Amino acid sequence: MAEQTSAQYELATLIVECLNLDTVTAEQIDPDAPLFGGELGLDSIDALEIALAVSKRYGFQLRSDNPDNRQIFTSLRTLSDHVEQNRVS
Protein backbone atom coordinates (compact mmCIF):
# COMPACT_ATOMS: atom_id res chain seq x y z
CA MET A 1 0.00 0.00 0.00
CA ALA A 2 1.23 3.49 -0.83
CA GLU A 3 1.98 5.89 2.00
CA GLN A 4 -0.71 8.51 2.67
CA THR A 5 0.15 12.19 2.67
CA SER A 6 -1.15 14.29 5.55
CA ALA A 7 -3.84 15.74 3.25
CA GLN A 8 -4.91 12.22 2.22
CA TYR A 9 -5.01 11.09 5.85
CA GLU A 10 -7.16 14.10 6.80
CA LEU A 11 -9.57 13.31 3.95
CA ALA A 12 -9.60 9.58 4.75
CA THR A 13 -10.49 10.43 8.35
CA LEU A 14 -13.34 12.63 7.10
CA ILE A 15 -14.63 9.79 4.87
CA VAL A 16 -14.50 7.25 7.72
CA GLU A 17 -16.32 9.65 10.06
CA CYS A 18 -19.00 10.90 7.67
CA LEU A 19 -19.86 7.39 6.45
CA ASN A 20 -19.61 5.82 9.92
CA LEU A 21 -17.28 3.12 8.58
CA ASP A 22 -16.69 0.79 11.50
CA THR A 23 -14.80 -1.91 9.61
CA VAL A 24 -12.01 0.33 8.31
CA THR A 25 -9.77 3.05 9.73
CA ALA A 26 -8.40 6.07 7.87
CA GLU A 27 -4.93 4.50 7.89
CA GLN A 28 -6.25 1.42 6.07
CA ILE A 29 -7.50 3.32 3.02
CA ASP A 30 -4.98 2.84 0.24
CA PRO A 31 -4.55 6.18 -1.60
CA ASP A 32 -4.53 4.39 -4.96
CA ALA A 33 -7.35 1.87 -4.35
CA PRO A 34 -10.72 2.54 -5.99
CA LEU A 35 -13.14 4.34 -3.66
CA PHE A 36 -16.15 2.77 -5.35
CA GLY A 37 -16.60 -0.87 -6.24
CA GLY A 38 -13.44 -1.80 -4.35
CA GLU A 39 -12.74 -2.97 -0.82
CA LEU A 40 -14.62 -0.06 0.74
CA GLY A 41 -17.83 -0.97 -1.08
CA LEU A 42 -18.95 2.64 -1.42
CA ASP A 43 -21.91 3.59 -3.62
CA SER A 44 -23.49 6.72 -5.10
CA ILE A 45 -25.22 7.63 -1.83
CA ASP A 46 -21.81 7.52 -0.13
CA ALA A 47 -20.48 9.86 -2.84
CA LEU A 48 -23.18 12.38 -1.94
CA GLU A 49 -22.28 12.09 1.76
CA ILE A 50 -18.59 12.60 0.98
CA ALA A 51 -19.37 15.60 -1.24
CA LEU A 52 -21.44 17.19 1.55
CA ALA A 53 -18.73 16.57 4.15
CA VAL A 54 -16.04 17.97 1.83
CA SER A 55 -18.06 21.13 1.16
CA LYS A 56 -18.55 21.71 4.90
CA ARG A 57 -14.92 21.04 5.79
CA TYR A 58 -13.08 22.60 2.85
CA GLY A 59 -15.44 25.38 1.75
CA PHE A 60 -16.18 24.45 -1.88
CA GLN A 61 -18.86 22.43 -3.63
CA LEU A 62 -18.35 19.06 -5.27
CA ARG A 63 -21.19 19.35 -7.74
CA SER A 64 -23.11 16.26 -8.81
CA ASP A 65 -23.29 17.53 -12.40
CA ASN A 66 -19.49 17.91 -12.73
CA PRO A 67 -18.45 15.82 -15.76
CA ASP A 68 -15.11 15.11 -14.03
CA ASN A 69 -16.67 13.39 -10.99
CA ARG A 70 -15.74 9.89 -12.17
CA GLN A 71 -12.10 10.99 -12.31
CA ILE A 72 -12.26 13.04 -9.09
CA PHE A 73 -13.73 10.14 -7.09
CA THR A 74 -11.45 7.46 -8.57
CA SER A 75 -9.33 7.06 -5.43
CA LEU A 76 -8.35 8.78 -2.22
CA ARG A 77 -5.36 10.25 -4.06
CA THR A 78 -7.44 11.80 -6.88
CA LEU A 79 -10.06 13.14 -4.49
CA SER A 80 -7.38 14.57 -2.20
CA ASP A 81 -5.62 16.23 -5.15
CA HIS A 82 -8.91 17.83 -6.21
CA VAL A 83 -9.60 19.04 -2.65
CA GLU A 84 -6.11 20.54 -2.34
CA GLN A 85 -6.54 22.42 -5.65
CA ASN A 86 -9.96 23.83 -4.70
CA ARG A 87 -10.08 24.22 -0.93
CA VAL A 88 -10.70 27.63 0.59
CA SER A 89 -7.95 28.39 3.11
Sequence and secondary structure as in RCSB ss.txt:
>XXXX:A:sequence
MAEQTSAQYELATLIVECLNLDTVTAEQIDPDAPLFGGELGLDSIDALEIALAVSKRYGFQLRSDNPDNRQIFTS
LRTLSDHVEQNRVS
>XXXX:A:secstr
     HHHHHHHHHHHHHTT SS  GGGS TTSBSBSSTT B HHHHHHHHHHHHHHHSS   TT TTHHHHTSB
HHHHHHHHHHH   
